[in-house]
Amino acid sequence: MVKSSLFSTTPLPQDPVKWSNDKWREPPLNIRRCPPFGKCYLRSRPIIVKRKPPAPVRKPRADSARNRQSLIDAAKAGFSGVGLDVSLEEIARRAGVGIGTLYRHFPTREAVVEAVYRREVEHLAEAVPQLLQTSLAGEALHKWMHLFVDYIATKRIIAPSLAAAAARASTLRTTSAELITNAISTLVKRAIASGDVRQDIDPSDLLRALVGVSYSNPDAGWEASARRLVDILMDGLRRKHRPNVR
């Protein structure tokens, strides 16, 4: 019997029978050495996932906001001067920006039309506190009625493309109608409270009358006619003081 120790230099016997035993064989290739990725293991402690706080919404830069407003103003001027078929390149040129800047703000022509229309509606709503601050309530209502004619002038030009924009933005018509209704209601109530107009005026009736005087004339000179009709309409709204009868 051969004795060997840890530091022995005597070689171990090479027994082919022993080394061919199953426990010394190489494992077959189909044995899974790593657990599957989808296998779940129970843990004594819950896994705490640290989530990053949502990034704050960044406000548009001042130059980006200026470019957007310049594009909207240029689009309105282009629609009024050239027509609805004015090219987007021409709008960008009028705004003093590149065509890439235009597409970053408005990817389609319908988006440009929608932005112009929304800005016109917002202008009607934003004009109410300014007019009430600088004019008497009755005069503020009169000036706003002329602004409404300006709004209709733009709307008549972009009307063919506005239907497609309204179909894409489901809330466009509802939001616009709400803003305009609130604006004229505020002005009428203030004018009635100040005694500048009659007390039996309904804001909805007045709004329908303004739409009528703006859309009833299909001729090219409709705008001048509509402004004359607005003045006549305002004269009828004013409160008349009856002379004393002796």
C-alpha positions as CSV (number, residue, x, y, z in Angstrom):
1,M,0.0,0.0,0.0
2,V,1.4,3.3,-1.0
3,K,1.3,6.0,1.6
4,S,1.2,9.6,0.6
5,S,1.1,12.8,2.6
6,L,0.3,16.3,1.7
7,F,3.9,17.0,0.9
8,S,4.6,13.6,-0.7
9,T,6.2,13.6,-4.1
10,T,5.0,10.1,-4.8
11,P,2.5,10.1,-7.7
12,L,-1.0,8.8,-7.0
13,P,-1.9,5.6,-8.7
14,Q,-3.8,6.0,-11.9
15,D,-6.7,3.6,-11.7
16,P,-8.8,3.9,-14.9
17,V,-11.7,2.1,-13.3
18,K,-11.9,4.6,-10.4
19,W,-11.5,7.7,-12.6
20,S,-14.2,6.4,-15.0
21,N,-16.8,6.3,-12.2
22,D,-20.0,8.3,-12.7
23,K,-19.2,10.9,-10.1
24,W,-16.1,12.0,-12.0
25,R,-17.7,12.3,-15.4
26,E,-18.2,15.7,-17.1
27,P,-21.7,17.0,-16.7
28,P,-23.8,16.8,-19.8
29,L,-24.4,20.0,-21.7
30,N,-28.2,20.1,-21.0
31,I,-27.8,20.6,-17.3
32,R,-28.9,24.1,-16.3
33,R,-26.2,25.7,-14.2
34,C,-28.0,29.0,-13.7
35,P,-31.6,29.4,-12.5
36,P,-34.0,30.7,-15.1
37,F,-34.6,34.4,-15.3
38,G,-38.3,34.2,-14.8
39,K,-38.0,32.1,-11.6
40,C,-39.1,33.9,-8.4
41,Y,-37.5,33.4,-5.0
42,L,-39.2,34.2,-1.7
43,R,-37.4,36.8,0.3
44,S,-37.8,37.5,4.0
45,R,-37.8,41.2,3.3
46,P,-39.8,43.1,0.7
47,I,-37.9,44.5,-2.2
48,I,-37.9,48.3,-2.0
49,V,-37.6,50.0,-5.3
50,K,-36.5,53.5,-5.2
51,R,-38.1,55.6,-7.8
52,K,-36.7,58.9,-9.0
53,P,-39.1,61.8,-8.5
54,P,-40.7,63.0,-11.8
55,A,-38.8,65.7,-13.5
56,P,-40.5,69.1,-13.2
57,V,-42.3,70.4,-16.2
58,R,-40.0,72.9,-17.9
59,K,-41.5,76.1,-19.1
60,P,-40.9,77.1,-22.7
61,R,-37.9,79.4,-23.1
62,A,-38.6,83.0,-23.7
63,D,-37.2,82.9,-27.3
64,S,-39.3,79.8,-28.0
65,A,-42.4,81.5,-26.8
66,R,-41.6,84.6,-28.9
67,N,-41.0,82.4,-32.0
68,R,-44.3,80.7,-31.5
69,Q,-46.2,84.0,-31.2
70,S,-44.3,85.4,-34.2
71,L,-45.4,82.4,-36.2
72,I,-49.0,82.7,-35.2
73,D,-49.0,86.4,-36.1
74,A,-47.3,85.7,-39.4
75,A,-49.8,82.9,-40.2
76,K,-52.7,85.2,-39.5
77,A,-51.2,87.9,-41.7
78,G,-50.5,85.4,-44.4
79,F,-54.0,84.0,-44.4
80,S,-55.5,87.5,-44.6
81,G,-53.1,88.7,-47.3
82,V,-52.4,85.7,-49.5
83,G,-55.2,83.3,-48.5
84,L,-55.4,79.9,-46.8
85,D,-53.0,78.4,-49.4
86,V,-50.1,80.5,-48.3
87,S,-47.0,78.3,-48.0
88,L,-45.5,77.3,-44.7
89,E,-42.2,78.6,-46.0
90,E,-43.7,82.0,-46.5
91,I,-45.1,82.0,-43.0
92,A,-41.7,81.1,-41.6
93,R,-40.1,83.9,-43.7
94,R,-42.6,86.5,-42.4
95,A,-41.9,85.4,-38.8
96,G,-38.2,85.7,-39.4
97,V,-37.4,82.0,-38.5
98,G,-36.4,78.9,-40.3
99,I,-38.8,76.3,-41.6
100,G,-37.4,73.9,-39.0
101,T,-38.5,76.2,-36.2
102,L,-42.0,76.3,-37.7
103,Y,-42.3,72.5,-37.9
104,R,-41.0,72.1,-34.3
105,H,-44.0,74.2,-33.1
106,F,-46.6,73.2,-35.7
107,P,-45.9,69.8,-37.5
108,T,-48.9,70.3,-39.9
109,R,-50.8,73.0,-41.6
110,E,-53.9,72.1,-39.6
111,A,-51.8,72.7,-36.4
112,V,-51.0,76.2,-37.7
113,V,-54.7,76.9,-38.4
114,E,-55.7,75.6,-35.0
115,A,-53.1,77.8,-33.2
116,V,-54.4,80.9,-35.1
117,Y,-58.0,80.2,-34.2
118,R,-57.2,79.5,-30.5
119,R,-55.2,82.7,-30.3
120,E,-58.2,84.7,-31.7
121,V,-60.5,83.2,-29.1
122,E,-58.1,83.8,-26.3
123,H,-57.7,87.4,-27.5
124,L,-61.5,87.9,-27.1
125,A,-61.4,86.5,-23.6
126,E,-58.3,88.4,-22.5
127,A,-59.7,91.7,-23.8
128,V,-62.5,91.7,-21.3
129,P,-60.6,92.8,-18.1
130,Q,-58.5,95.2,-20.1
131,L,-61.6,97.0,-21.7
132,L,-63.4,97.1,-18.3
133,Q,-60.3,98.7,-16.8
134,T,-59.9,101.4,-19.4
135,S,-63.5,102.1,-20.5
136,L,-67.0,102.4,-19.1
137,A,-68.9,99.2,-19.1
138,G,-71.1,100.1,-22.0
139,E,-68.2,101.4,-24.1
140,A,-66.2,98.3,-23.2
141,L,-69.1,96.1,-24.6
142,H,-69.2,98.2,-27.8
143,K,-65.4,97.8,-28.4
144,W,-65.6,94.1,-27.7
145,M,-68.3,93.7,-30.3
146,H,-66.0,95.2,-32.9
147,L,-63.3,92.8,-31.8
148,F,-65.7,90.0,-32.4
149,V,-66.0,91.2,-36.0
150,D,-62.2,90.9,-36.3
151,Y,-62.5,87.4,-34.9
152,I,-65.1,86.5,-37.5
153,A,-63.0,88.0,-40.3
154,T,-60.2,85.5,-39.4
155,K,-62.5,82.6,-38.9
156,R,-64.1,83.1,-42.3
157,I,-60.7,82.8,-44.0
158,I,-59.6,79.7,-42.2
159,A,-63.0,78.0,-42.0
160,P,-62.2,75.3,-44.7
161,S,-59.3,74.0,-42.7
162,L,-60.8,74.7,-39.3
163,A,-63.1,71.7,-39.7
164,A,-60.2,69.3,-39.9
165,A,-58.5,71.0,-37.0
166,A,-61.7,70.7,-34.9
167,A,-62.0,67.1,-35.8
168,R,-58.5,66.4,-34.6
169,A,-59.0,68.4,-31.3
170,S,-62.3,67.3,-29.9
171,T,-62.4,70.1,-27.3
172,L,-61.7,72.9,-29.7
173,R,-65.3,74.0,-30.4
174,T,-66.4,73.4,-26.8
175,T,-63.6,75.4,-25.2
176,S,-63.9,78.2,-27.7
177,A,-67.7,78.5,-27.2
178,E,-67.2,78.6,-23.5
179,L,-64.6,81.3,-23.6
180,I,-66.6,83.5,-25.9
181,T,-69.9,83.0,-23.9
182,N,-68.2,83.9,-20.6
183,A,-66.6,87.0,-22.1
184,I,-69.8,88.5,-23.5
185,S,-71.8,87.5,-20.4
186,T,-69.3,89.4,-18.2
187,L,-69.5,92.5,-20.3
188,V,-73.3,92.5,-20.6
189,K,-73.8,92.0,-16.8
190,R,-71.4,94.9,-16.1
191,A,-73.1,97.1,-18.6
192,I,-76.5,96.4,-17.2
193,A,-75.3,97.0,-13.6
194,S,-73.8,100.3,-14.6
195,G,-77.0,101.4,-16.3
196,D,-75.4,101.8,-19.7
197,V,-77.6,99.3,-21.5
198,R,-81.1,98.0,-21.1
199,Q,-81.8,95.4,-18.4
200,D,-83.7,92.9,-20.7
201,I,-80.6,92.0,-22.7
202,D,-79.7,88.4,-22.8
203,P,-76.0,87.6,-23.6
204,S,-76.9,84.6,-25.8
205,D,-79.3,86.7,-27.9
206,L,-76.6,89.4,-28.4
207,L,-74.1,86.8,-29.4
208,R,-76.4,85.3,-32.0
209,A,-77.1,88.8,-33.3
210,L,-73.3,89.4,-33.7
211,V,-72.9,86.1,-35.6
212,G,-75.8,87.1,-37.8
213,V,-74.5,90.6,-38.7
214,S,-71.1,89.0,-39.4
215,Y,-72.2,86.0,-41.5
216,S,-75.3,87.3,-43.3
217,N,-73.4,89.2,-46.0
218,P,-71.4,87.1,-48.4
219,D,-70.0,90.1,-50.4
220,A,-66.4,91.2,-50.3
221,G,-67.2,94.3,-48.3
222,W,-69.0,92.4,-45.5
223,E,-66.7,93.6,-42.8
224,A,-67.5,97.3,-43.2
225,S,-71.2,96.5,-43.3
226,A,-70.9,94.4,-40.2
227,R,-69.2,97.2,-38.3
228,R,-72.0,99.6,-39.2
229,L,-74.6,97.0,-38.1
230,V,-72.7,96.6,-34.8
231,D,-73.0,100.4,-34.2
232,I,-76.7,100.3,-34.9
233,L,-77.1,97.3,-32.7
234,M,-75.3,99.1,-29.9
235,D,-77.6,102.1,-30.2
236,G,-80.5,99.8,-29.7
237,L,-78.9,98.3,-26.6
238,R,-78.3,101.6,-24.9
239,R,-80.8,102.6,-22.2
240,K,-83.0,105.5,-23.4
241,H,-83.9,108.2,-21.0
242,R,-87.4,109.4,-21.7
243,P,-87.9,113.1,-21.5
244,N,-90.2,114.5,-18.8
245,V,-93.8,114.9,-20.2
246,R,-95.6,117.8,-18.6
